[in-house]
Amino acid sequence: MDGGMNVQSIRATEFVKPANGRVLIADDQQHVLFALQMLLSGSGFSTETVTHPSRVLRALETESFDAVLMDLNYTRDTVGGAEGLELVSKIRSMDSLVPVVVMTAWSSVDLAVEAMRRGASDFVQKPWENRELLHKLQQQLSLAREQRQKQRQREEELREAREIQDSLLPKRLPEIPGYEIAAVTRPLRFVGGDYYSVVQIDDRQTAICIGDVAGKGMPAALLMSSLQAALQPLISQNLPPGELCHRLNRILCDLTPVGKFISFFYGLLDHAANRLTYCNAGHNPPLLLRADGTSMELQAEGAVLGQFPNWLYQQSERQLEDGDRLLLFTDGLVEACNQEQEFFSEHNLVRIAEEHSKSSAGELLGLLMRAASQHCGDHFQDDASMIVLKASILNSR
């Protein structure tokens, strides 16, 4: 596997300014390792050498390196580069940004292209030219530092965005006489487009709402913040659900980009009269599970928000009884898919709720979220949120 090297001028050659990075060098021939180590050390790099692909992975798992300089041909496959190409793929799966400069004495255009396709940052042929090798290595180190800096900035921005979005959701749910309530949201990414709120309006009424912005990530999160900002003043006015959705829709039609929309459910719970008055603006129908074992959907009676400014929203009422449970959720929960692309579905929500009819609202919420997570292997395809309301009217008397 001896590809040759230019050792004679290592000390004498003037090189560009050292990058002072830590480089892991991988080759199965000691004289090649020695020459590369001398070259890099003389240019201000800190180095560590290994002779086998498995040791490369072990070193990357336990230590920090700024770059990897590695041969593509090892004893298992001395000319084809298969073992080296496999190693490139494994390194890249461990770290998407660390520079990987590959070397081989039996280079070809096809091998170079395949190495780059698998994630190699650059390619050097043996026998190498010292200045070229150092230039490529330093260039990749500079690019990687820029990428890591940008990544850190993005992560910081996302953390701040998540903190802001968390502040828009209730930090603590109000106590509702005669009822238990629990809620949770699980964004697919750092931020998401799901929204819920539970607000005590007066001594007998509590507003309960849940919404889902079309889309994912930051665009959905920005539109979700617009929903929250427009909704809060309307809730404080104690409007009937149909009127609130009408006014909210008019506001959002001026703010929502073309092709975007928001599904939304808004209910007013009169806990003194045990009556729920609600309006469903294109949202997944909440499930009302009766104490007698029957169930029904609170069907959509209006269009989604943000698209039809003149839509007139209607409202409905349901009388609640002791033991009734209301499940409000976004489609990311019921449409969570397993490997066979089967939805978790409303059917499973009802089945699990019936099997645990004595559970509290908080216990049932946990059971349902865990079941959905197990169904999809903890890989939700969308933001997933849920509110569980349970009537415990007799216990409050």
Secondary structure, DSSP 8 states (H G I E B T S, - for coil): -------TTTTTS--S-----EEEEE-S-HHHHHHHHHHHHTTT-EEEEESSHHHHHHHHHHS--SEEEEES-BTTBTTT-HHHHHHHHHHHHH-SSS-EEEEESS--HHHHHHHHHTT-SEEEESS--HHHHHHHHHHHHHHHHHHHHHHHHHHHHHHHHHHHHHHHS-SS---BTTEEEEEEEE-SSSS-SEEEEEEE-SSSEEEEEEEEESS-HHHHHHHHHHHHHHHHHHHHTT--HHHHHHHHHHHHHTTS-TT--EEEEEEEEETTTTEEEEEEEB----EEE-TTS-EEE----B--BTS-TT-----EEEE--TT-EEEEE-HHHHT-B-TT--B-HHHHHHHHHHHTTTS-HHHHHHHHHHHHHHHTTT--SS-EEEEEEEE-TGGG-
